[in-house]
Amino acid sequence: MPLIAIMIDLITLGGYFLQLNNGGPTFYLLGLILQTIMTVLLLIIMIGYHGKKYSGFRPEGYSYLTIRYGIIVISFVLNGIALFLYGLNYFGINDIVFSGF
């Protein structure tokens, strides 16, 4: 499953660069739809993960994620942030994602 999460990250990164180089409302809408689908897919993967989620080392008050589950969680969080920024860009609130740096 971590490998699937990494592949989803690569797909969304390719979608980002496609939108960055081509631009336009059609590409932004397609990117928003792609990002939404991939984020929901990562949420399903994160909830449905059946492997070990926490490491054996647990200091008092803390629990650390395993590397495999951590990859999935970080992928979900980053794609969720990207989805939020895509939404801001598409609805014209803030164009920080495709500002043309």
C-alpha positions in Angstrom: 0.0 0.0 0.0 2.8 2.5 0.6 3.9 1.9 -3.0 0.4 2.7 -4.2 0.5 5.9 -2.2 3.8 6.9 -3.7 2.5 6.1 -7.2 -0.6 8.3 -6.5 1.8 11.1 -5.4 3.7 10.8 -8.7 0.4 10.9 -10.7 -0.8 14.0 -8.8 2.7 15.6 -9.3 2.4 15.0 -13.0 -1.1 16.6 -13.0 0.3 19.6 -11.2 3.0 20.2 -13.8 0.5 19.7 -16.6 -1.6 22.4 -15.1 1.4 24.7 -14.4 2.6 24.5 -18.0 -0.7 24.7 -19.8 -3.0 26.6 -17.5 -6.6 27.6 -18.2 -9.9 26.9 -16.5 -10.4 23.5 -18.2 -7.0 22.2 -17.0 -7.7 23.6 -13.5 -11.1 21.9 -13.3 -9.6 18.6 -14.5 -6.8 19.0 -12.0 -9.2 19.7 -9.2 -11.2 16.5 -10.1 -8.1 14.4 -10.3 -6.8 15.7 -7.0 -10.2 15.0 -5.4 -10.3 11.5 -6.7 -6.7 10.8 -5.5 -7.3 12.3 -2.1 -10.4 10.2 -1.5 -8.5 7.1 -2.7 -5.7 7.9 -0.2 -8.3 8.3 2.5 -9.7 4.8 1.7 -6.2 3.4 1.7 -5.4 5.0 5.0 -8.5 3.8 6.7 -8.3 0.3 5.2 -4.7 -0.3 6.0 -4.4 -3.6 7.8 -0.6 -3.6 8.5 1.1 -2.5 11.7 0.3 1.1 12.3 2.4 1.9 15.4 6.0 1.1 16.1 7.2 -1.0 19.0 9.0 2.0 20.6 6.4 4.0 22.6 7.6 6.6 25.0 5.1 7.6 27.6 2.4 9.8 26.0 3.5 9.2 22.5 3.1 6.6 19.8 5.1 6.7 16.6 3.8 5.5 13.2 5.5 2.8 11.3 7.4 3.9 8.2 4.9 2.2 5.9 1.8 3.7 7.5 3.6 7.1 7.9 4.1 7.2 4.1 0.4 6.8 3.6 -0.6 9.3 6.2 1.9 12.0 5.0 0.8 11.4 1.4 -2.9 11.9 2.4 -2.1 15.1 4.3 0.0 16.6 1.5 -2.6 15.7 -1.1 -5.4 17.2 1.1 -3.5 20.4 1.4 -2.9 20.5 -2.4 -6.7 19.8 -2.9 -7.5 22.8 -0.6 -5.1 25.0 -2.6 -6.5 23.8 -5.9 -10.0 24.7 -4.7 -8.8 28.2 -3.7 -7.3 28.7 -7.1 -10.3 27.3 -9.1 -12.8 29.5 -7.2 -10.7 32.6 -7.6 -10.0 33.1 -3.9 -6.2 32.8 -4.1 -4.0 31.8 -6.9 -0.9 30.8 -4.9 -0.6 27.4 -6.5 -0.4 28.7 -10.1 0.8 32.2 -9.5 3.5 32.0 -12.2 6.3 32.4 -9.7 
